[in-house]
């Protein structure tokens, strides 16, 4: 179902194209720092640049919800940690994501969850970068769905690594992150190895 | 963007009047208007031409109310803003609802076809279908995104004798652009008409894709037969929100023998269900024959107002996503029941006996399918699939070794 590569900003006039949800392991997302807006409109979508070379406006991940914390009084929001074979995703849902907030409220950790959300890069006062996922939905799923995701994410990551030299965002990632493909191959290898346990 | 053809058109017009044309300057002006100011190309071309006409004192260049008949052209060469003289055949006439318009229809020559309009004020002779005419000094502009020929009071029309047989070239549905088009296609799906004046609507398909069509009620118009292949000449092609649709009201439609493959329609897509849209789960439909619209919470149909005798239905609307592309999926009742394990009957009971009502069904449907891997098959239109078959994708450990090799292979 591959379609020819289009220029990044080409949206067919009048049609709405939903941003695909990228599959990315926690260990790769943790290294993500570059974020940018495509187009000069205030409403143009924002992206983070994945170290393996893809722009990413939305992610889909399945992992284990290990912790959730309700914070704030007037502007209540949830912070949660979702773990995959490579590390931890920091997930949050605030009053602008009431559906996701209610979904998290109903799930007791630990539980397998499927998360759809938008990655956001933050800088802390001491200069460190943090990336968290503002979620659109959090659904309790079974282990089979988690395993299916690890495969899916492994495949997507390998595809990105293998085409890094030939895509616009691959080249950019190599320049910005000095990505060492071997590191990410190893990450995929280890994640997949855990499926056999 | 390529400015060369526009620049050439302008410089030809200027040099034809004996003036020197500075192509670099023309191109610069076009580029500035289009890129910096977002002026549509045709408008930019007209602006530059008018500006040159003013600067060089050429009165009848451009689209000002000149007296020249314009050069002799064929339909394919015409673009918005042109003044020209053409010879063409009237292949279709349609009724007009405005008293300002005396006649409207389609003109064709061996190179193409175009919509035309004769203004009432033009005092032009009545044109008849099947005759050839010479039109001196017509003007081309754009109407709903496609070129349109205007016959105005300065146009001279003469009937001419021509034996040129016109056989319009059929093109694949995928290649249709707004204007006039001819296709050879199969009537693959009939839809409910959504308007009193509509005779028929549905979907046409050929090997390259599908397009919606409509026929409006008019005397002598007949309905098409589903499953039949038709040669359709001179249909009006419109584009709305990126989708092409054909208006066959004034087209010549000839049934054909045999069958053609229609491939564009059916599609398969696998991915994770990343969104379940509102309007999924249990819904109420308007019971009026042929309506079937979804009612609001207050049982309100946008056409038939309050309908307490609604019919329940079950469906899923959502987005499937494979990490690179997305498809909107629309799942009808039977497949929804099979996928969620909730029957329409159970859903009704749930809604009637639960304080959350229909929301409870939505929540349960969502819990069972959101975030799951699915593969969907069905009729595909643009980004949307009308799902006729759908199943969960399972985890297959046999896929692991291959991926491990790929990951470990070259490190």
Interface residues (C-beta under 8 A of the other chain):
Chain A: X1 X2 X3 X12 X13 X14 X15 X16 X17 X18 X19 X20 X21 X22 X23 X58 X60 X62 X113 X114 X115 X116 X136 X137 X139 X140 X141 X144 X145 X147 X148 X149 X151 X152 X154 X155 X156 X158 X181 X182 X185 X186 X188 X189 X192 X193 X195 X196
Chain B: X239 X240 X241 X242 X243 X269 X272 X274 X275 X319 X321 X322 X323 X324 X325 X326 X328 X366 X367 X370 X371 X372 X373 X382 X383 X393 X394 X395 X397 X399 X400 X403 X404 X406 X407 X408 X410 X411
